[in-house]
Amino acid sequence: MMSRKQRTITRRQFLRRTLTAAAGIAAAPALVPDSVWGASAPSDRITLGFIGTGKQGTFLLRNFLNEPGTQVLAVCDVDRLKKERAQRITNTFYADQKPSGTYNGCTMYEEYQDLLAREDIDAVVIATPDHWKALTVVHSARAGKDIYAEKPLSQTISEGQQMVREVRRHGRVFQTGSMQRSDHNFRFACELVRNGYIGDVQHVTVDVGGPPVLCDLPAEPVPEYLDWNRWLGPVLWRPYNSELSPNISLDIFPHWRNYRAFGGGGMTDWGAHHFDIAQWGLGMDDSDPVQVHPPDGKQYQVLTYKYANGITMTRDTFPEGHGVLFTGSEGKVEVNRSYMRTWPENLAQVQLGPNDIHLYKSEDHYADFLQAVRNRSKPICDISVGFHSVVVCHLGNLAYQLNRPLRWDPEAEAFVNDPGASRLLSRPYRKPWHL
């Protein structure tokens, strides 16, 4: 357990924004030719390509377009309507800034490997469904691109492990899209916990969605604008259903993450946000729980995690919705996207002192990534952070799936004497796709 006296030894070294070990071999961002913007083109402009341009990908595209010092050169999707929309948004954005009122510099791709082959693209923004995340990240790292990838980091634990290895091996900057780390309330709540203002941490309650289910959706005709075979990619073949990839005219989020073949349900959707904050507050960015127990109707009424230091964490329901509640020996802190509240109330007015832990401060998740690209440093939600947060999600899902307790070794990143659970660390890939 963490006390106020122990706070000086819990700061994580990677939060200091030091140069990565591979920074010496990492390429600096490419320069955009003056012909694109004219003689006054900034020399530090970061060029971007977007892989996955659905609803979330479009949201990210609009945000990055508005970040100073960027240039979107390409968009990629297997859905023709989605990539045409992304190209149109991009070209219109830049056309509005030019005296001529015209711009056609954004190229569309159906195959992301063609986008990655472009030497004039510095970084990629990946917002594919989860079952495509590992392949696109690994291939982007190998192509020498820096990467902003939507959360959750991976579809399986073994995929996450390989993603970390490849990003490190190729010296790439990586930002996981767990953007709550760039919010003041979440950061301050974690600082109160890390500095012992609620005493010794005893328990954390996290309210997130549940596990995924098997996909039993009926077959529907494949729309002419969608390459369904490429959308499935490494996943074992199944018929098309519009719930998995709806027409953009409906302006709704697809539900592929509800199904085990494509995602991790609410456990990885909201879990990649709120378990991530729990890990941050506990100082566990480089570690994981050592046990997870599914509900058994007896000792464990809800999904329960145990850390090696004795702290427990449960998945439970809040009246106000998704959030995180830290309970300590001397107080509590609850935080979600709407508010932060404390017990006692005056904790919310604490002013951190110079000797307190001050966590990495980011107020813009996208700008933080771009600055890390320029500095060749680790951003606030580096790939290792995203990996350990998604491990928590996956461990919970596997406990639900197997309906029995699991023991995990954070150092070895492996299950303890459990061949059955170990087989579920990875998933089969449909040929010709492979990692």
C-alpha angles and dihedrals in degrees: 000000000000121000130183089256091057097052097102093065099049101070111114115234094220092063091070092081093235121164114278118248090250096047090107091066098035114110119240117242113283119248121244111232116252087239089075097056105008132251093316095059111141113251095219099053113142115220118218140198123194122218110192116022104190123123096302093038090054090049089054092045092056091048095049092045087060094049111101116242098030135114122192108213104168146016129199134195139141088227108081094203093053096049091045089053091049091049091048093050091050098046092046092050093054095038089059088060097051126082090229092055090224134103132161103169100120114096124205124222133184095191113057092206088068090054091048091052090067110103092199093067115090102183141010132217111213121201102156125138111281095258089064097044100092096049095048093046095047093047092046091053091049089050090056097250126143111232141221106184128182118244139288094061099216147001093232138017094246091052089053091051092054092045090055091048094050095046090050094043092054096040096239129163110236131188120189111213095237088127097176086087087071092057122098097222095052092046094047092047090054091046091054089052096043092050094052097247090141092043122236110358109241107167143003124206118200125189111206136138125278135261126290125261135218114278113249100158116146121250119264131183113277110245115240094239095059129078096212095182091057091043089058092043110154094006118102110263120275132158122271121265124179091228087071097048112009126192111271090235088073090061093210135129113258118241100223091117090066089070125075095226092061108025149350102262121233089327091073097027101057091011091067085061106037102030083049090058091046090054091048093051092048094049090242100129090126098038144046142216116283098216137029125190124193119217110284101173090243124057094000115046093172137020105294131195126194126202124208090249091060098258115136129208128194136191105231140147127269121202089227095049135245115013149109129262120194114198120196138173091263106029150337139251124200122186138175136149093284104046150346120225133177141200111247092035095222091069087079089067096052115132110210114235128224091260094051123097110267109195123219106288120220124160097178119041093200096046089047090057093048092049090050089052090054093045096040087231137129115272124221094274103036119181092263090057091049090048097054092045093053091046087064089053094047094047089055093048092050091049089053092046096048093035094219140091118278131202119212132194107211093192095053092033089224142109117263113247093328115124092172094057091040090061088061094057087091138026135221118265124217114235135287090026119085141149 
